[in-house]
């Protein structure tokens, strides 16, 4: 049997920009992507701590300090909002006990 688990989480990062006209995604600082163990184009769940909205999108790489919500999701965040970015993995039962998610607190 396979089960879903938290793989990585960036907790409390502040949105630095929103871009409604972009095709979609969340743009993240390369260092954040690497530290959290994310990959470009990886699906993520984003939860806005300031307004309670949640949305799924995918990661693209941005410059230093960039956390930008793009496309339709730009309606769900504003500059300065704190968000949680989470990715998940599918594990076999035998992998569950050893699994430790990466948590990055900002």
Buried (B, 14 or more C-beta within 10 A) or exposed (E): EEEEEBBBBBBEBBBBBBBEEBEBBBBBBEEBBEBBBBEEEBEBBBBBBEEEBEBEBBBBBBEEEBBBBBBEBBEBBBEEBBBBBBBBBEBEEEEEEEEEBBEBEB
